């Protein structure tokens, strides 16, 4: 409804340039080149702006047939998703497609692996919905560990979504539900930390399993719809580790692992490493020539 131009300039400024273009590599000499050609032609006519219509291009890999060949009717190796959806549900098939291979590489299809996705989603369902039989109340340390894990997972899942690393998104969610199951068995269910974890988990789950996430969101008492919610924000304080494992080497060879406070200073790390009984055995009474410290990771003691 704009008669002065091919399109309303305000609409153009809102939508263009496109943030992300995804497609198979075969589009490089078809749709992609046509899109760029017409954009540049219109730019020269003063209709569009900028040199490129898209800011970023990412090519996905192919889901190959079980014979490791590209699926085609002529080869007879096409696997229709309809039967799998009928057997397992759309969310399960969607999950497995994200999980079984790296998005940009693709891989041969193997239907047997889908059972792992089935087990995970059943575990998510039962962990979140089934009442806890545990009578005791979780202690503050276990609740703090739960909050740390969920915010660490949120940080990694957010980064992986932005980089289209969907397989590690799913693996991160699988790992977190195991932590939630353990916390539930220790009395965390219905606590403030659990409610926060549950809310964050379902919002991370929603792009992967939109139907299951919506159902769980409603059943846990939230307002419709999960897909209208803001993406959760990472609490860097909650995500911060309290302890780290420091690798101790003597002349570049591993001699000990020390669990130390995450905020350990360089002097404290050096002292702890030198006082290690294992390290003392390998020093054989000699004085170190040099002590190299890599913050938060290792101490390498050079002798001789």
C-alpha positions as protocol buffer text, in pm:
chain_id: "A"
residue {
  index: 1
  type: UNK
  ca { x: 0 y: 0 z: 0 }
}
residue {
  index: 2
  type: UNK
  ca { x: 280 y: 240 z: -92 }
}
residue {
  index: 3
  type: UNK
  ca { x: 240 y: 399 z: -435 }
}
residue {
  index: 4
  type: UNK
  ca { x: 552 y: 619 z: -449 }
}
residue {
  index: 5
  type: UNK
  ca { x: 810 y: 344 z: -461 }
}
residue {
  index: 6
  type: UNK
  ca { x: 844 y: -35 z: -504 }
}
residue {
  index: 7
  type: UNK
  ca { x: 830 y: -60 z: -124 }
}
residue {
  index: 8
  type: UNK
  ca { x: 792 y: 159 z: 183 }
}
residue {
  index: 9
  type: UNK
  ca { x: 1142 y: 289 z: 275 }
}
residue {
  index: 10
  type: UNK
  ca { x: 1059 y: 252 z: 644 }
}
residue {
  index: 11
  type: UNK
  ca { x: 984 y: -115 z: 593 }
}
residue {
  index: 12
  type: UNK
  ca { x: 1307 y: -154 z: 395 }
}
residue {
  index: 13
  type: UNK
  ca { x: 1511 y: 6 z: 673 }
}
residue {
  index: 14
  type: UNK
  ca { x: 1355 y: -232 z: 925 }
}
residue {
  index: 15
  type: UNK
  ca { x: 1414 y: -554 z: 732 }
}
residue {
  index: 16
  type: UNK
  ca { x: 1731 y: -488 z: 537 }
}
residue {
  index: 17
  type: UNK
  ca { x: 2002 y: -596 z: 517 }
}
residue {
  index: 18
  type: UNK
  ca { x: 1905 y: -953 z: 607 }
}
residue {
  index: 19
  type: UNK
  ca { x: 2091 y: -1065 z: 920 }
}
residue {
  index: 20
  type: UNK
  ca { x: 2160 y: -1422 z: 814 }
}
residue {
  index: 21
  type: UNK
  ca { x: 2124 y: -1618 z: 488 }
}
residue {
  index: 22
  type: UNK
  ca { x: 2136 y: -1996 z: 516 }
}
residue {
  index: 23
  type: UNK
  ca { x: 2118 y: -2255 z: 241 }
}
residue {
  index: 24
  type: UNK
  ca { x: 2293 y: -2538 z: 69 }
}
residue {
  index: 25
  type: UNK
  ca { x: 2619 y: -2473 z: -112 }
}
residue {
  index: 26
  type: UNK
  ca { x: 2442 y: -2549 z: -442 }
}
residue {
  index: 27
  type: UNK
  ca { x: 2265 y: -2213 z: -409 }
}
residue {
  index: 28
  type: UNK
  ca { x: 2594 y: -2029 z: -457 }
}
residue {
  index: 29
  type: UNK
  ca { x: 2537 y: -2026 z: -835 }
}
residue {
  index: 30
  type: UNK
  ca { x: 2158 y: -1998 z: -822 }
}
residue {
  index: 31
  type: UNK
  ca { x: 1944 y: -1819 z: -569 }
}
residue {
  index: 32
  type: UNK
  ca { x: 2233 y: -1649 z: -388 }
}
residue {
  index: 33
  type: UNK
  ca { x: 2385 y: -1499 z: -702 }
}
residue {
  index: 34
  type: UNK
  ca { x: 2041 y: -1389 z: -829 }
}
residue {
  index: 35
  type: UNK
  ca { x: 1964 y: -1221 z: -497 }
}
residue {
  index: 36
  type: UNK
  ca { x: 2294 y: -1034 z: -498 }
}
residue {
  index: 37
  type: UNK
  ca { x: 2265 y: -943 z: -868 }
}
residue {
  index: 38
  type: UNK
  ca { x: 1920 y: -788 z: -834 }
}
residue {
  index: 39
  type: UNK
  ca { x: 2015 y: -609 z: -514 }
}
residue {
  index: 40
  type: UNK
  ca { x: 2320 y: -452 z: -677 }
}
residue {
  index: 41
  type: UNK
  ca { x: 2123 y: -360 z: -989 }
}
residue {
  index: 42
  type: UNK
  ca { x: 1860 y: -192 z: -773 }
}
residue {
  index: 43
  type: UNK
  ca { x: 2135 y: -21 z: -576 }
}
residue {
  index: 44
  type: UNK
  ca { x: 2273 y: 130 z: -897 }
}
residue {
  index: 45
  type: UNK
  ca { x: 1921 y: 256 z: -974 }
}
residue {
  index: 46
  type: UNK
  ca { x: 1901 y: 415 z: -629 }
}
residue {
  index: 47
  type: UNK
  ca { x: 1627 y: 179 z: -506 }
}
residue {
  index: 48
  type: UNK
  ca { x: 1820 y: -28 z: -250 }
}
residue {
  index: 49
  type: UNK
  ca { x: 2108 y: 58 z: -16 }
}
residue {
  index: 50
  type: UNK
  ca { x: 2447 y: -96 z: 46 }
}
residue {
  index: 51
  type: UNK
  ca { x: 2660 y: -339 z: -149 }
}
residue {
  index: 52
  type: UNK
  ca { x: 2515 y: -663 z: -14 }
}
residue {
  index: 53
  type: UNK
  ca { x: 2160 y: -774 z: 72 }
}
residue {
  index: 54
  type: UNK
  ca { x: 2280 y: -1006 z: 353 }
}
residue {
  index: 55
  type: UNK
  ca { x: 2520 y: -954 z: 641 }
}
residue {
  index: 56
  type: UNK
  ca { x: 2619 y: -1318 z: 689 }
}
residue {
  index: 57
  type: UNK
  ca { x: 2609 y: -1639 z: 484 }
}
residue {
  index: 58
  type: UNK
  ca { x: 2617 y: -1989 z: 636 }
}
residue {
  index: 59
  type: UNK
  ca { x: 2590 y: -2312 z: 436 }
}
residue {
  index: 60
  type: UNK
  ca { x: 2444 y: -2622 z: 598 }
}
residue {
  index: 61
  type: UNK
  ca { x: 2551 y: -2976 z: 525 }
}
residue {
  index: 62
  type: UNK
  ca { x: 2335 y: -3245 z: 368 }
}
residue {
  index: 63
  type: UNK
  ca { x: 2146 y: -3522 z: 542 }
}
residue {
  index: 64
  type: UNK
  ca { x: 2265 y: -3812 z: 328 }
}
residue {
  index: 65
  type: UNK
  ca { x: 2097 y: -4144 z: 271 }
}
residue {
  index: 66
  type: UNK
  ca { x: 2202 y: -4445 z: 476 }
}
residue {
  index: 67
  type: UNK
  ca { x: 2418 y: -4542 z: 176 }
}
residue {
  index: 68
  type: UNK
  ca { x: 2622 y: -4223 z: 229 }
}
residue {
  index: 69
  type: UNK
  ca { x: 2489 y: -4076 z: -97 }
}
residue {
  index: 70
  type: UNK
  ca { x: 2278 y: -3765 z: -151 }
}
residue {
  index: 71
  type: UNK
  ca { x: 1911 y: -3852 z: -119 }
}
residue {
  index: 72
  type: UNK
  ca { x: 1722 y: -3872 z: -446 }
}
residue {
  index: 73
  type: UNK
  ca { x: 1422 y: -4060 z: -581 }
}
residue {
  index: 74
  type: UNK
  ca { x: 1630 y: -4205 z: -864 }
}
residue {
  index: 75
  type: UNK
  ca { x: 1865 y: -4369 z: -612 }
}
residue {
  index: 76
  type: UNK
  ca { x: 1574 y: -4491 z: -403 }
}
residue {
  index: 77
  type: UNK
  ca { x: 1745 y: -4378 z: -82 }
}
residue {
  index: 78
  type: UNK
  ca { x: 1503 y: -4104 z: 26 }
}
residue {
  index: 79
  type: UNK
  ca { x: 1392 y: -4135 z: 388 }
}
residue {
  index: 80
  type: UNK
  ca { x: 1055 y: -3965 z: 442 }
}
residue {
  index: 81
  type: UNK
  ca { x: 1022 y: -3805 z: 785 }
}
residue {
  index: 82
  type: UNK
  ca { x: 645 y: -3869 z: 798 }
}
residue {
  index: 83
  type: UNK
  ca { x: 677 y: -4223 z: 933 }
}
residue {
  index: 84
  type: UNK
  ca { x: 924 y: -4112 z: 1199 }
}
residue {
  index: 85
  type: UNK
  ca { x: 701 y: -3821 z: 1300 }
}
residue {
  index: 86
  type: UNK
  ca { x: 404 y: -4058 z: 1326 }
}
residue {
  index: 87
  type: UNK
  ca { x: 606 y: -4294 z: 1545 }
}
residue {
  index: 88
  type: UNK
  ca { x: 798 y: -4049 z: 1763 }
}
residue {
  index: 89
  type: UNK
  ca { x: 642 y: -3703 z: 1724 }
}
residue {
  index: 90
  type: UNK
  ca { x: 767 y: -3397 z: 1541 }
}
residue {
  index: 91
  type: UNK
  ca { x: 975 y: -3265 z: 1832 }
}
residue {
  index: 92
  type: UNK
  ca { x: 1169 y: -3590 z: 1867 }
}
residue {
  index: 93
  type: UNK
  ca { x: 1254 y: -3601 z: 1497 }
}
residue {
  index: 94
  type: UNK
  ca { x: 1346 y: -3233 z: 1506 }
}
residue {
  index: 95
  type: UNK
  ca { x: 1572 y: -3294 z: 1808 }
}
residue {
  index: 96
  type: UNK
  ca { x: 1749 y: -3583 z: 1642 }
}
residue {
  index: 97
  type: UNK
  ca { x: 1807 y: -3384 z: 1324 }
}
residue {
  index: 98
  type: UNK
  ca { x: 1978 y: -3116 z: 1534 }
}
residue {
  index: 99
  type: UNK
  ca { x: 2176 y: -3363 z: 1741 }
}
residue {
  index: 100
  type: UNK
  ca { x: 2300 y: -3640 z: 1512 }
}
residue {
  index: 101
  type: UNK
  ca { x: 2544 y: -3426 z: 1311 }
}
residue {
  index: 102
  type: UNK
  ca { x: 2703 y: -3084 z: 1298 }
}
residue {
  index: 103
  type: UNK
  ca { x: 2472 y: -2850 z: 1109 }
}
residue {
  index: 104
  type: UNK
  ca { x: 2733 y: -2728 z: 862 }
}
residue {
  index: 105
  type: UNK
  ca { x: 2868 y: -3076 z: 786 }
}
residue {
  index: 106
  type: UNK
  ca { x: 2567 y: -3307 z: 770 }
}
residue {
  index: 107
  type: UNK
  ca { x: 2600 y: -3686 z: 782 }
}
residue {
  index: 108
  type: UNK
  ca { x: 2442 y: -4011 z: 663 }
}
residue {
  index: 109
  type: UNK
  ca { x: 2103 y: -4071 z: 824 }
}
residue {
  index: 110
  type: UNK
  ca { x: 2074 y: -4346 z: 1084 }
}
residue {
  index: 111
  type: UNK
  ca { x: 1726 y: -4391 z: 1226 }
}
residue {
  index: 112
  type: UNK
  ca { x: 1839 y: -4616 z: 1511 }
}
residue {
  index: 113
  type: UNK
  ca { x: 1999 y: -4322 z: 1692 }
}
residue {
  index: 114
  type: UNK
  ca { x: 1665 y: -4150 z: 1743 }
}
residue {
  index: 115
  type: UNK
  ca { x: 1599 y: -4363 z: 2052 }
}
residue {
  index: 116
  type: UNK
  ca { x: 1848 y: -4148 z: 2243 }
}
residue {
  index: 117
  type: UNK
  ca { x: 1638 y: -3840 z: 2174 }
}
residue {
  index: 118
  type: UNK
  ca { x: 1327 y: -4029 z: 2285 }
}
residue {
  index: 119
  type: UNK
  ca { x: 1487 y: -4119 z: 2620 }
}
residue {
  index: 120
  type: UNK
  ca { x: 1605 y: -3762 z: 2677 }
}
residue {
  index: 121
  type: UNK
  ca { x: 1265 y: -3605 z: 2615 }
}
residue {
  index: 122
  type: UNK
  ca { x: 1092 y: -3860 z: 2837 }
}
residue {
  index: 123
  type: UNK
  ca { x: 1341 y: -3775 z: 3110 }
}
residue {
  index: 124
  type: UNK
  ca { x: 1276 y: -3401 z: 3066 }
}
residue {
  index: 125
  type: UNK
  ca { x: 902 y: -3465 z: 3094 }
}
residue {
  index: 126
  type: UNK
  ca { x: 924 y: -3679 z: 3408 }
}
residue {
  index: 127
  type: UNK
  ca { x: 1188 y: -3466 z: 3582 }
}
residue {
  index: 128
  type: UNK
  ca { x: 985 y: -3149 z: 3545 }
}
residue {
  index: 129
  type: UNK
  ca { x: 632 y: -3283 z: 3597 }
}
residue {
  index: 130
  type: UNK
  ca { x: 649 y: -3580 z: 3833 }
}
residue {
  index: 131
  type: UNK
  ca { x: 624 y: -3482 z: 4203 }
}
residue {
  index: 132
  type: UNK
  ca { x: 934 y: -3548 z: 4408 }
}
residue {
  index: 133
  type: UNK
  ca { x: 921 y: -3834 z: 4658 }
}
residue {
  index: 134
  type: UNK
  ca { x: 1208 y: -3682 z: 4855 }
}
residue {
  index: 135
  type: UNK
  ca { x: 1103 y: -3536 z: 5190 }
}
residue {
  index: 136
  type: UNK
  ca { x: 1428 y: -3363 z: 5283 }
}
residue {
  index: 137
  type: UNK
  ca { x: 1511 y: -3006 z: 5186 }
}
residue {
  index: 138
  type: UNK
  ca { x: 1816 y: -2942 z: 4971 }
}
residue {
  index: 139
  type: UNK
  ca { x: 2106 y: -2762 z: 5139 }
}
residue {
  index: 140
  type: UNK
  ca { x: 2232 y: -2427 z: 5017 }
}
residue {
  index: 141
  type: UNK
  ca { x: 2546 y: -2574 z: 4863 }
}
residue {
  index: 142
  type: UNK
  ca { x: 2351 y: -2807 z: 4633 }
}
residue {
  index: 143
  type: UNK
  ca { x: 2113 y: -2525 z: 4535 }
}
residue {
  index: 144
  type: UNK
  ca { x: 2410 y: -2300 z: 4459 }
}
residue {
  index: 145
  type: UNK
  ca { x: 2559 y: -2578 z: 4245 }
}
residue {
  index: 146
  type: UNK
  ca { x: 2229 y: -2608 z: 4057 }
}
residue {
  index: 147
  type: UNK
  ca { x: 2217 y: -2235 z: 3984 }
}
residue {
  index: 148
  type: UNK
  ca { x: 2580 y: -2240 z: 3873 }
}
residue {
  index: 149
  type: UNK
  ca { x: 2516 y: -2524 z: 3631 }
}
residue {
  index: 150
  type: UNK
  ca { x: 2203 y: -2373 z: 3476 }
}
residue {
  index: 151
  type: UNK
  ca { x: 2369 y: -2036 z: 3418 }
}
residue {
  index: 152
  type: UNK
  ca { x: 2683 y: -2197 z: 3277 }
}
residue {
  index: 153
  type: UNK
  ca { x: 2463 y: -2402 z: 3043 }
}
residue {
  index: 154
  type: UNK
  ca { x: 2264 y: -2093 z: 2947 }
}
residue {
  index: 155
  type: UNK
  ca { x: 2587 y: -1914 z: 2852 }
}
residue {
  index: 156
  type: UNK
  ca { x: 2707 y: -2203 z: 2634 }
}
residue {
  index: 157
  type: UNK
  ca { x: 2364 y: -2272 z: 2478 }
}
residue {
  index: 158
  type: UNK
  ca { x: 2320 y: -1905 z: 2391 }
}
residue {
  index: 159
  type: UNK
  ca { x: 2661 y: -1899 z: 2223 }
}
residue {
  index: 160
  type: UNK
  ca { x: 2593 y: -2226 z: 2041 }
}
residue {
  index: 161
  type: UNK
  ca { x: 2257 y: -2106 z: 1907 }
}
residue {
  index: 162
  type: UNK
  ca { x: 2422 y: -1790 z: 1774 }
}
residue {
  index: 163
  type: UNK
  ca { x: 2687 y: -2003 z: 1599 }
}
residue {
  index: 164
  type: UNK
  ca { x: 2430 y: -2258 z: 1469 }
}
residue {
  index: 165
  type: UNK
  ca { x: 2595 y: -2535 z: 1673 }
}
residue {
  index: 166
  type: UNK
  ca { x: 2268 y: -2712 z: 1735 }
}
residue {
  index: 167
  type: UNK
  ca { x: 2421 y: -3049 z: 1823 }
}
residue {
  index: 168
  type: UNK
  ca { x: 2603 y: -2900 z: 2123 }
}
residue {
  index: 169
  type: UNK
  ca { x: 2288 y: -2712 z: 2224 }
}
residue {
  index: 170
  type: UNK
  ca { x: 2111 y: -3047 z: 2260 }
}
residue {
  index: 171
  type: UNK
  ca { x: 2405 y: -3212 z: 2435 }
}
residue {
  index: 172
  type: UNK
  ca { x: 2419 y: -2921 z: 2681 }
}
residue {
  index: 173
  type: UNK
  ca { x: 2049 y: -2961 z: 2758 }
}
residue {
  index: 174
  type: UNK
  ca { x: 2096 y: -3336 z: 2801 }
}
residue {
  index: 175
  type: UNK
  ca { x: 2374 y: -3278 z: 3051 }
}
residue {
  index: 176
  type: UNK
  ca { x: 2174 y: -3018 z: 3242 }
}
residue {
  index: 177
  type: UNK
  ca { x: 1867 y: -3241 z: 3285 }
}
residue {
  index: 178
  type: UNK
  ca { x: 2095 y: -3500 z: 3448 }
}
residue {
  index: 179
  type: UNK
  ca { x: 2208 y: -3233 z: 3695 }
}
residue {
  index: 180
  type: UNK
  ca { x: 1846 y: -3136 z: 3757 }
}
residue {
  index: 181
  type: UNK
  ca { x: 1751 y: -3499 z: 3823 }
}
residue {
  index: 182
  type: UNK
  ca { x: 2031 y: -3526 z: 4079 }
}
residue {
  index: 183
  type: UNK
  ca { x: 1928 y: -3198 z: 4243 }
}
residue {
  index: 184
  type: UNK
  ca { x: 1565 y: -3315 z: 4256 }
}
residue {
  index: 185
  type: UNK
  ca { x: 1673 y: -3632 z: 4437 }
}
residue {
  index: 186
  type: UNK
  ca { x: 1851 y: -3411 z: 4692 }
}
residue {
  index: 187
  type: UNK
  ca { x: 1537 y: -3210 z: 4768 }
}
residue {
  index: 188
  type: UNK
  ca { x: 1567 y: -2916 z: 4527 }
}
residue {
  index: 189
  type: UNK
  ca { x: 1221 y: -2967 z: 4371 }
}
residue {
  index: 190
  type: UNK
  ca { x: 989 y: -2661 z: 4415 }
}
residue {
  index: 191
  type: UNK
  ca { x: 1264 y: -2449 z: 4573 }
}
residue {
  index: 192
  type: UNK
  ca { x: 1331 y: -2101 z: 4436 }
}
residue {
  index: 193
  type: UNK
  ca { x: 1647 y: -2226 z: 4264 }
}
residue {
  index: 194
  type: UNK
  ca { x: 1449 y: -2511 z: 4104 }
}
residue {
  index: 195
  type: UNK
  ca { x: 1174 y: -2280 z: 3977 }
}
residue {
  index: 196
  type: UNK
  ca { x: 1437 y: -2053 z: 3819 }
}
residue {
  index: 197
  type: UNK
  ca { x: 1618 y: -2351 z: 3665 }
}
residue {
  index: 198
  type: UNK
  ca { x: 1295 y: -2496 z: 3529 }
}
residue {
  index: 199
  type: UNK
  ca { x: 1196 y: -2165 z: 3368 }
}
residue {
  index: 200
  type: UNK
  ca { x: 1537 y: -2117 z: 3205 }
}
residue {
  index: 201
  type: UNK
  ca { x: 1551 y: -2480 z: 3090 }
}
residue {
  index: 202
  type: UNK
  ca { x: 1214 y: -2467 z: 2916 }
}
residue {
  index: 203
  type: UNK
  ca { x: 1302 y: -2143 z: 2738 }
}
residue {
  index: 204
  type: UNK
  ca { x: 1628 y: -2296 z: 2615 }
}
residue {
  index: 205
  type: UNK
  ca { x: 1433 y: -2605 z: 2508 }
}
residue {
  index: 206
  type: UNK
  ca { x: 1167 y: -2410 z: 2314 }
}
residue {
  index: 207
  type: UNK
  ca { x: 1364 y: -2355 z: 1989 }
}
residue {
  index: 208
  type: UNK
  ca { x: 1454 y: -2725 z: 1983 }
}
residue {
  index: 209
  type: UNK
  ca { x: 1121 y: -2878 z: 2088 }
}
residue {
  index: 210
  type: UNK
  ca { x: 854 y: -2609 z: 2047 }
}
residue {
  index: 211
  type: UNK
  ca { x: 552 y: -2830 z: 2115 }
}
residue {
  index: 212
  type: UNK
  ca { x: 684 y: -3013 z: 2421 }
}
residue {
  index: 213
  type: UNK
  ca { x: 826 y: -2692 z: 2566 }
}
residue {
  index: 214
  type: UNK
  ca { x: 489 y: -2518 z: 2523 }
}
residue {
  index: 215
  type: UNK
  ca { x: 305 y: -2803 z: 2693 }
}
residue {
  index: 216
  type: UNK
  ca { x: 549 y: -2814 z: 2987 }
}
residue {
  index: 217
  type: UNK
  ca { x: 539 y: -2435 z: 3017 }
}
residue {
  index: 218
  type: UNK
  ca { x: 160 y: -2443 z: 3055 }
}
residue {
  index: 219
  type: UNK
  ca { x: 157 y: -2744 z: 3289 }
}
residue {
  index: 220
  type: UNK
  ca { x: 404 y: -2575 z: 3524 }
}
residue {
  index: 221
  type: UNK
  ca { x: 170 y: -2280 z: 3565 }
}
residue {
  index: 222
  type: UNK
  ca { x: 313 y: -2021 z: 3327 }
}
residue {
  index: 223
  type: UNK
  ca { x: 110 y: -1787 z: 3111 }
}
residue {
  index: 224
  type: UNK
  ca { x: 72 y: -1863 z: 2739 }
}
residue {
  index: 225
  type: UNK
  ca { x: 299 y: -1873 z: 2542 }
}
residue {
  index: 226
  type: UNK
  ca { x: 658 y: -1977 z: 2600 }
}
residue {
  index: 227
  type: UNK
  ca { x: 737 y: -1849 z: 2251 }
}
residue {
  index: 228
  type: UNK
  ca { x: 641 y: -1497 z: 2361 }
}
residue {
  index: 229
  type: UNK
  ca { x: 895 y: -1498 z: 2645 }
}
residue {
  index: 230
  type: UNK
  ca { x: 1225 y: -1315 z: 2650 }
}
residue {
  index: 231
  type: UNK
  ca { x: 1541 y: -1520 z: 2620 }
}
residue {
  index: 232
  type: UNK
  ca { x: 1686 y: -1563 z: 2973 }
}
residue {
  index: 233
  type: UNK
  ca { x: 1989 y: -1364 z: 3080 }
}
residue {
  index: 234
  type: UNK
  ca { x: 2304 y: -1520 z: 3223 }
}
residue {
  index: 235
  type: UNK
  ca { x: 2387 y: -1432 z: 3583 }
}
residue {
  index: 236
  type: UNK
  ca { x: 2769 y: -1414 z: 3569 }
}
residue {
  index: 237
  type: UNK
  ca { x: 2797 y: -1427 z: 3949 }
}
residue {
  index: 238
  type: UNK
  ca { x: 2591 y: -1746 z: 3970 }
}
residue {
  index: 239
  type: UNK
  ca { x: 2784 y: -1902 z: 3679 }
}
residue {
  index: 240
  type: UNK
  ca { x: 3125 y: -1839 z: 3827 }
}
residue {
  index: 241
  type: UNK
  ca { x: 3313 y: -2144 z: 3950 }
}
residue {
  index: 242
  type: UNK
  ca { x: 3418 y: -2143 z: 4316 }
}
residue {
  index: 243
  type: UNK
  ca { x: 3691 y: -2400 z: 4261 }
}
residue {
  index: 244
  type: UNK
  ca { x: 3908 y: -2499 z: 3969 }
}
residue {
  index: 245
  type: UNK
  ca { x: 4147 y: -2785 z: 3899 }
}
residue {
  index: 246
  type: UNK
  ca { x: 4503 y: -2663 z: 3856 }
}
residue {
  index: 247
  type: UNK
  ca { x: 4739 y: -2881 z: 3651 }
}
residue {
  index: 248
  type: UNK
  ca { x: 5090 y: -2906 z: 3794 }
}
residue {
  index: 249
  type: UNK
  ca { x: 5378 y: -3006 z: 3567 }
}
residue {
  index: 250
  type: UNK
  ca { x: 5747 y: -3067 z: 3628 }
}
residue {
  index: 251
  type: UNK
  ca { x: 5952 y: -3007 z: 3315 }
}
residue {
  index: 252
  type: UNK
  ca { x: 5634 y: -3018 z: 3109 }
}
residue {
  index: 253
  type: UNK
  ca { x: 5510 y: -3354 z: 3244 }
}
residue {
  index: 254
  type: UNK
  ca { x: 5192 y: -3389 z: 3447 }
}
residue {
  index: 255
  type: UNK
  ca { x: 5272 y: -3458 z: 3812 }
}
residue {
  index: 256
  type: UNK
  ca { x: 4962 y: -3347 z: 4004 }
}
residue {
  index: 257
  type: UNK
  ca { x: 4613 y: -3194 z: 3990 }
}
residue {
  index: 258
  type: UNK
  ca { x: 4518 y: -2950 z: 4264 }
}
residue {
  index: 259
  type: UNK
  ca { x: 4165 y: -2834 z: 4345 }
}
residue {
  index: 260
  type: UNK
  ca { x: 4203 y: -2470 z: 4445 }
}
residue {
  index: 261
  type: UNK
  ca { x: 3980 y: -2161 z: 4486 }
}
residue {
  index: 262
  type: UNK
  ca { x: 3886 y: -2005 z: 4150 }
}
residue {
  index: 263
  type: UNK
  ca { x: 4022 y: -1666 z: 4264 }
}
residue {
  index: 264
  type: UNK
  ca { x: 4363 y: -1804 z: 4362 }
}
residue {
  index: 265
  type: UNK
  ca { x: 4649 y: -1559 z: 4310 }
}
residue {
  index: 266
  type: UNK
  ca { x: 4967 y: -1637 z: 4117 }
}
residue {
  index: 267
  type: UNK
  ca { x: 5177 y: -1649 z: 4436 }
}
residue {
  index: 268
  type: UNK
  ca { x: 4926 y: -1881 z: 4603 }
}
residue {
  index: 269
  type: UNK
  ca { x: 4920 y: -2109 z: 4297 }
}
residue {
  index: 270
  type: UNK
  ca { x: 5300 y: -2129 z: 4286 }
}
residue {
  index: 271
  type: UNK
  ca { x: 5318 y: -2208 z: 4658 }
}
residue {
  index: 272
  type: UNK
  ca { x: 5048 y: -2476 z: 4637 }
}
residue {
  index: 273
  type: UNK
  ca { x: 5223 y: -2640 z: 4341 }
}
residue {
  index: 274
  type: UNK
  ca { x: 5565 y: -2639 z: 4505 }
}
residue {
  index: 275
  type: UNK
  ca { x: 5422 y: -2780 z: 4829 }
}
residue {
  index: 276
  type: UNK
  ca { x: 5255 y: -3072 z: 4654 }
}
residue {
  index: 277
  type: UNK
  ca { x: 5389 y: -3405 z: 4782 }
}
residue {
  index: 278
  type: UNK
  ca { x: 5390 y: -3551 z: 4431 }
}
residue {
  index: 279
  type: UNK
  ca { x: 5583 y: -3255 z: 4297 }
}
residue {
  index: 280
  type: UNK
  ca { x: 5836 y: -3276 z: 4582 }
}
residue {
  index: 281
  type: UNK
  ca { x: 5912 y: -3635 z: 4482 }
}
residue {
  index: 282
  type: UNK
  ca { x: 6005 y: -3527 z: 4130 }
}
residue {
  index: 283
  type: UNK
  ca { x: 6203 y: -3222 z: 4243 }
}
residue {
  index: 284
  type: UNK
  ca { x: 6437 y: -3455 z: 4436 }
}
residue {
  index: 285
  type: UNK
  ca { x: 6549 y: -3170 z: 4657 }
}
residue {
  index: 286
  type: UNK
  ca { x: 6649 y: -2947 z: 4365 }
}
residue {
  index: 287
  type: UNK
  ca { x: 6553 y: -2581 z: 4346 }
}
residue {
  index: 288
  type: UNK
  ca { x: 6331 y: -2485 z: 4051 }
}
residue {
  index: 289
  type: UNK
  ca { x: 6501 y: -2280 z: 3782 }
}
residue {
  index: 290
  type: UNK
  ca { x: 6171 y: -2130 z: 3669 }
}
residue {
  index: 291
  type: UNK
  ca { x: 5802 y: -2152 z: 3763 }
}
residue {
  index: 292
  type: UNK
  ca { x: 5557 y: -2075 z: 3483 }
}
residue {
  index: 293
  type: UNK
  ca { x: 5199 y: -1995 z: 3575 }
}
residue {
  index: 294
  type: UNK
  ca { x: 4906 y: -1995 z: 3330 }
}
residue {
  index: 295
  type: UNK
  ca { x: 4619 y: -1829 z: 3520 }
}
residue {
  index: 296
  type: UNK
  ca { x: 4341 y: -2067 z: 3611 }
}
residue {
  index: 297
  type: UNK
  ca { x: 4499 y: -2358 z: 3423 }
}
residue {
  index: 298
  type: UNK
  ca { x: 4846 y: -2481 z: 3517 }
}
residue {
  index: 299
  type: UNK
  ca { x: 5178 y: -2437 z: 3691 }
}
residue {
  index: 300
  type: UNK
  ca { x: 5488 y: -2571 z: 3513 }
}
residue {
  index: 301
  type: UNK
  ca { x: 5797 y: -2609 z: 3728 }
}
residue {
  index: 302
  type: UNK
  ca { x: 6123 y: -2615 z: 3533 }
}
residue {
  index: 303
  type: UNK
  ca { x: 6413 y: -2796 z: 3702 }
}
residue {
  index: 304
  type: UNK
  ca { x: 6774 y: -2826 z: 3586 }
}
